Amino acid sequence: MSRPPVHYSDYLQLEKILDAQHPESDKEKVEAHDEMLFIIIHQAYELWFKQILHEIDSMAAIMGKPVVNDNSPELQTVVHRMERVVTILKVLVHQIDILETMTPLDFLDFRDLLRPASGFQSWQFKITEAKLGLKFQHRYGQEYYVSQLRPEQVKLIKDIEQQPTLLELVNKWLERMPFFEDDTLWKNYKKHFPEEDGQHIFWSDFKNIYASTLVDGEKSNLAHFYEMFSDNAEGTRELSPKACRSALFIMLYRGYPMLQTPYRLLNNLLEVDEQLSTWRFRHVNMVHRMIGSRTGTGGSTGKEYLKNAMDKHYIFKEVSALTSFLIERRKLPHLSQEMDKRLGFHH
């Protein structure tokens, strides 16, 4: 039996989409030309959030496997889809350019008709943050985080917050890296400094080389080095010391073929944080331009809430912190012949 022909309008459900804009100003018979723009921009945001969630779920399904082959199409797929998320986030930032063609007076034509609706009620965005790895305890404005949502949306978010986040899955993936578990890869490594108790010979060397690169104002970095990479360090972290060691090793030796894809994944996590931060920064400035110090339509503090969320809601900050411990390529310890072959394309 042959399939019926597919029509462009039917496939895209255009009748539904194009009939989904119903300005409040039309209902109230108030002249507010720019409300149509306001609706379409925010509908586009929600469609992009849906696509981002689709990508995150697919990446989590791969990263959640007991074993992820770093030299296989699986990790390439994760990196490709993470790069797509970054590109979408850049589009979300640029959409503000379109929204800013609306002047403050244009917005005032219909703003009061929207109360108490607010972008704070975007449950898809809250789910996006949660699935990436933003925990409730790290959120700004916890007291009204879900206060404006419908009960079914609150339940959905709370259920998702109990699931493994992408950051947690990345942590487990990094912990499985075999760089320092196989002693045969280090049997011909030529150490530069005496081994320190409990430390792998590579990290004993690296810490001493790193210490020699610090200027006077950076000496406290050695204490941070211990906090990040020592298994005996105290405190709650999103990335374990073992995962941090693997991530830093990937960053340091990313020129090796086997480490290039893992490095791209780590770099894309930082790109996600950067684009989210840029979006919040642009949003803060736009809100300040539009409403000044007035409260948001949903009752929040408007600009002040967005500014504080921007400062606090970095999801992959522990990955970013690793750049404090990079050293010049020329000072990197030379890897053993066995490790060199493992990370390259040698036979």
C-alpha positions as CSV (number, residue, x, y, z in Angstrom):
1,M,0.0,0.0,0.0
2,S,1.5,3.3,-1.1
3,R,1.8,6.2,1.3
4,P,-0.3,9.3,0.7
5,P,1.6,12.3,-0.5
6,V,3.0,14.6,2.1
7,H,2.1,18.3,1.8
8,Y,4.4,21.0,3.2
9,S,1.5,22.7,5.1
10,D,0.2,19.5,6.6
11,Y,3.7,18.2,7.5
12,L,4.5,21.4,9.4
13,Q,1.0,21.8,10.9
14,L,1.0,25.4,9.6
15,E,-2.6,25.9,10.3
16,K,-2.0,25.3,14.0
17,I,1.2,27.3,14.1
18,L,0.0,30.3,12.2
19,D,-3.2,30.4,14.2
20,A,-1.3,30.4,17.5
21,Q,-0.8,34.2,17.8
22,H,-3.7,35.8,19.7
23,P,-2.6,39.2,21.0
24,E,-4.3,40.4,24.2
25,S,-4.4,43.9,22.7
26,D,-6.8,42.5,20.0
27,K,-9.1,41.1,22.6
28,E,-9.1,44.4,24.5
29,K,-9.3,46.4,21.2
30,V,-6.1,48.3,22.1
31,E,-3.6,49.5,19.4
32,A,-0.3,47.6,20.1
33,H,1.3,46.7,16.8
34,D,4.5,45.2,18.4
35,E,2.6,42.6,20.5
36,M,2.7,40.2,17.5
37,L,6.4,40.4,17.4
38,F,6.6,39.8,21.1
39,I,4.5,36.7,20.8
40,I,6.3,35.2,17.8
41,I,9.8,35.8,19.4
42,H,8.8,33.9,22.6
43,Q,7.1,31.1,20.6
44,A,10.3,30.7,18.7
45,Y,12.2,30.6,21.9
46,E,10.0,27.8,23.2
47,L,10.4,25.8,19.9
48,W,14.2,26.1,20.2
49,F,14.0,25.0,23.9
50,K,12.1,21.9,22.7
51,Q,14.9,21.2,20.2
52,I,17.6,21.7,22.8
53,L,15.8,19.3,25.2
54,H,15.6,16.8,22.3
55,E,19.4,17.0,21.8
56,I,20.1,16.8,25.6
57,D,18.0,13.7,26.0
58,S,19.8,12.0,23.1
59,M,23.2,12.9,24.5
60,A,22.3,11.7,27.9
61,A,21.1,8.3,26.5
62,I,24.6,7.8,25.0
63,M,26.6,9.2,27.9
64,G,24.5,7.0,30.3
65,K,25.7,3.8,28.8
66,P,28.1,1.6,31.0
67,V,30.8,2.1,28.4
68,V,31.3,4.9,25.9
69,N,34.0,4.3,23.3
70,D,35.9,7.5,23.0
71,N,37.2,6.4,19.6
72,S,33.8,5.6,18.1
73,P,30.9,7.4,16.4
74,E,29.0,7.6,19.7
75,L,31.2,10.3,21.2
76,Q,31.4,12.0,17.8
77,T,27.5,12.1,17.9
78,V,27.5,13.6,21.4
79,V,30.0,16.3,20.3
80,H,28.0,17.1,17.1
81,R,24.8,17.4,19.0
82,M,26.4,19.6,21.7
83,E,27.7,21.8,19.0
84,R,24.2,22.1,17.6
85,V,23.0,23.2,21.0
86,V,25.7,25.8,21.1
87,T,24.6,27.1,17.7
88,I,21.0,27.2,18.8
89,L,21.9,29.2,21.9
90,K,23.7,31.7,19.6
91,V,20.5,32.1,17.7
92,L,18.6,32.7,20.9
93,V,21.0,35.5,21.8
94,H,20.6,37.1,18.3
95,Q,16.8,37.0,18.6
96,I,17.2,39.7,21.2
97,D,18.4,41.9,18.3
98,I,15.0,41.5,16.7
99,L,13.1,42.1,20.0
100,E,15.1,45.3,20.6
101,T,13.6,46.8,17.5
102,M,10.6,47.3,19.8
103,T,10.9,50.5,21.8
104,P,10.0,50.9,25.5
105,L,6.8,52.8,24.5
106,D,5.9,50.1,22.0
107,F,6.2,47.6,24.9
108,L,4.1,49.8,27.2
109,D,1.3,49.6,24.7
110,F,0.5,46.1,25.8
111,R,2.7,45.3,28.8
112,D,0.1,45.6,31.5
113,L,-2.2,43.3,29.6
114,L,0.2,40.4,30.1
115,R,0.1,40.3,33.9
116,P,0.9,38.0,35.6
117,A,2.4,36.1,32.6
118,S,6.2,36.1,32.6
119,G,9.2,34.5,31.0
120,F,9.8,33.1,34.5
121,Q,7.0,30.7,33.7
122,S,9.0,29.0,30.9
123,W,9.1,25.5,32.4
124,Q,11.0,24.3,29.3
125,F,13.9,26.6,30.1
126,K,13.9,25.5,33.8
127,I,14.0,21.8,32.6
128,T,16.8,22.7,30.2
129,E,18.9,24.1,33.0
130,A,18.1,21.1,35.3
131,K,19.0,18.5,32.6
132,L,22.3,20.2,31.9
133,G,23.2,20.2,35.6
134,L,21.9,23.2,37.5
135,K,20.9,21.9,40.9
136,F,18.1,23.5,42.9
137,Q,20.5,24.3,45.8
138,H,22.6,26.4,43.4
139,R,19.6,28.4,42.0
140,Y,19.1,32.1,42.8
141,G,15.5,32.8,43.9
142,Q,14.7,29.4,45.3
143,E,11.7,30.7,47.2
144,Y,9.8,31.4,44.0
145,Y,11.6,29.2,41.5
146,V,8.4,27.2,40.7
147,S,5.8,29.4,42.4
148,Q,4.3,30.7,39.2
149,L,4.1,27.3,37.4
150,R,1.1,25.0,37.1
151,P,1.0,21.9,39.4
152,E,1.7,19.5,36.5
153,Q,4.7,21.6,35.4
154,V,6.1,21.7,38.9
155,K,5.8,17.9,39.2
156,L,7.5,17.5,35.8
157,I,10.4,19.7,36.9
158,K,10.8,18.0,40.3
159,D,10.8,14.5,38.6
160,I,13.5,15.6,36.2
161,E,15.6,17.0,39.0
162,Q,15.8,13.4,40.4
163,Q,17.3,12.1,37.1
164,P,21.0,12.1,36.3
165,T,22.1,15.4,34.8
166,L,24.3,15.7,31.7
167,L,27.1,17.1,34.0
168,E,26.8,14.0,36.3
169,L,27.0,11.7,33.2
170,V,30.1,13.6,32.0
171,N,31.6,13.2,35.5
172,K,31.2,9.4,35.3
173,W,32.5,9.3,31.7
174,L,35.7,11.2,32.9
175,E,36.1,8.9,35.8
176,R,36.2,5.9,33.4
177,M,39.2,7.3,31.5
178,P,41.9,4.7,31.8
179,F,44.9,7.0,31.6
180,F,46.2,6.3,35.1
181,E,44.8,2.9,35.8
182,D,47.1,1.0,33.5
183,D,50.6,0.9,35.0
184,T,52.0,-0.5,31.7
185,L,51.4,2.9,30.1
186,W,53.8,4.5,32.5
187,K,56.5,1.9,32.9
188,N,59.0,3.8,30.7
189,Y,57.9,7.3,31.9
190,K,60.9,9.4,32.9
191,K,60.0,11.3,36.0
192,H,61.5,14.7,36.8
193,F,60.8,15.0,40.5
194,P,60.7,12.4,43.4
195,E,57.4,10.7,43.8
196,E,55.2,12.0,46.5
197,D,53.1,9.7,48.7
198,G,49.9,8.6,47.2
199,Q,50.4,10.6,44.0
200,H,50.7,9.1,40.5
201,I,54.2,9.9,39.1
202,F,52.7,12.1,36.4
203,W,50.8,14.3,38.8
204,S,53.7,14.5,41.2
205,D,55.8,15.9,38.3
206,F,53.0,18.1,36.9
207,K,52.3,19.7,40.3
208,N,56.0,20.7,40.8
209,I,56.2,22.0,37.2
210,Y,53.0,23.9,37.7
211,A,54.3,25.4,41.0
212,S,57.4,26.7,39.2
213,T,55.2,28.7,36.8
214,L,53.3,30.6,39.5
215,V,54.1,34.3,40.1
216,D,53.9,35.9,43.5
217,G,50.2,36.7,43.3
218,E,49.3,33.1,42.3
219,K,50.9,31.1,45.1
220,S,47.5,30.3,46.6
221,N,46.8,28.3,43.5
222,L,48.7,25.4,45.0
223,A,46.0,25.1,47.7
224,H,43.3,25.2,44.9
225,F,45.3,22.5,43.1
226,Y,44.9,20.2,46.1
227,E,41.2,21.0,46.4
228,M,40.6,20.2,42.8
229,F,42.7,17.1,42.2
230,S,43.4,15.4,45.6
231,D,41.2,12.4,46.5
232,N,41.5,13.5,50.1
233,A,40.1,17.0,49.6
234,E,37.0,17.9,51.5
235,G,33.9,19.6,50.2
236,T,31.0,18.8,47.8
237,R,31.8,19.0,44.2
238,E,30.0,18.4,40.9
239,L,33.2,16.9,39.3
240,S,35.2,14.4,41.4
241,P,39.0,14.8,41.8
242,K,39.4,11.8,39.5
243,A,37.2,13.3,36.8
244,C,39.1,16.6,37.2
245,R,42.4,14.9,36.6
246,S,41.1,13.2,33.5
247,A,39.6,16.5,32.2
248,L,42.8,18.4,32.8
249,F,44.9,15.7,31.1
250,I,42.6,15.9,28.1
251,M,43.1,19.7,28.0
252,L,46.8,19.5,28.3
253,Y,47.3,16.8,25.7
254,R,44.4,17.6,23.4
255,G,46.7,17.6,20.3
256,Y,46.7,13.8,20.4
257,P,44.2,12.2,18.0
258,M,42.4,10.2,20.6
259,L,41.9,13.3,22.9
260,Q,40.6,15.7,20.3
261,T,37.0,14.6,20.4
262,P,36.9,14.5,24.3
263,Y,38.4,18.0,24.3
264,R,35.8,19.3,21.9
265,L,33.1,17.9,24.3
266,L,34.6,19.7,27.3
267,N,35.1,22.9,25.3
268,N,31.4,22.8,24.1
269,L,30.3,22.6,27.8
270,L,32.1,25.8,28.3
271,E,30.5,27.3,25.2
272,V,27.0,26.4,26.5
273,D,27.7,28.3,29.7
274,E,29.1,31.2,27.8
275,Q,26.1,31.4,25.5
276,L,23.6,31.1,28.4
277,S,25.5,33.8,30.2
278,T,25.5,36.0,27.1
279,W,21.8,35.5,26.7
280,R,21.2,36.5,30.3
281,F,23.4,39.5,30.0
282,R,21.6,40.7,26.9
283,H,18.3,40.0,28.6
284,V,19.3,42.1,31.7
285,N,20.2,45.0,29.5
286,M,17.1,44.7,27.4
287,V,14.9,44.6,30.5
288,H,16.7,47.6,32.0
289,R,16.2,49.4,28.7
290,M,12.5,48.5,28.5
291,I,11.2,48.9,32.1
292,G,14.1,50.4,34.1
293,S,13.7,49.6,37.8
294,R,10.0,48.5,37.6
295,T,9.0,45.0,38.5
296,G,8.5,42.3,35.9
297,T,5.0,41.3,34.8
298,G,5.3,38.2,36.9
299,G,6.1,40.1,40.0
300,S,9.9,39.5,40.1
301,T,12.5,42.2,40.6
302,G,13.0,42.3,36.9
303,K,16.6,43.4,36.1
304,E,17.9,42.5,39.6
305,Y,16.6,38.9,39.5
306,L,18.1,38.4,36.0
307,K,21.5,39.9,37.0
308,N,21.8,37.7,40.1
309,A,20.7,34.6,38.1
310,M,23.4,35.5,35.5
311,D,26.1,35.6,38.2
312,K,25.1,32.4,39.9
313,H,23.8,30.0,37.2
314,Y,27.1,28.8,35.7
315,I,26.5,25.1,35.3
316,F,30.0,23.9,34.1
317,K,32.1,26.3,36.3
318,E,34.2,23.4,37.6
319,V,35.3,22.6,34.0
320,S,36.1,26.2,33.4
321,A,38.1,26.4,36.7
322,L,40.5,23.8,35.2
323,T,42.0,26.4,32.9
324,S,43.7,27.9,36.0
325,F,46.0,24.8,36.0
326,L,47.2,24.8,32.4
327,I,50.9,25.3,31.7
328,E,52.8,26.1,28.5
329,R,53.1,23.3,26.0
330,R,56.9,23.4,26.1
331,K,56.9,22.6,29.8
332,L,54.5,19.6,29.7
333,P,56.0,16.3,30.9
334,H,56.9,14.1,28.0
335,L,54.7,11.0,28.0
336,S,56.0,7.5,27.8
337,Q,56.3,5.7,24.4
338,E,53.5,3.4,25.5
339,M,51.1,6.3,26.3
340,D,52.2,8.2,23.1
341,K,51.1,5.2,21.1
342,R,47.9,4.7,23.0
343,L,46.8,8.3,22.3
344,G,48.0,8.5,18.7
345,F,47.4,6.5,15.5
346,H,50.5,4.3,15.9
347,H,50.3,0.6,15.4
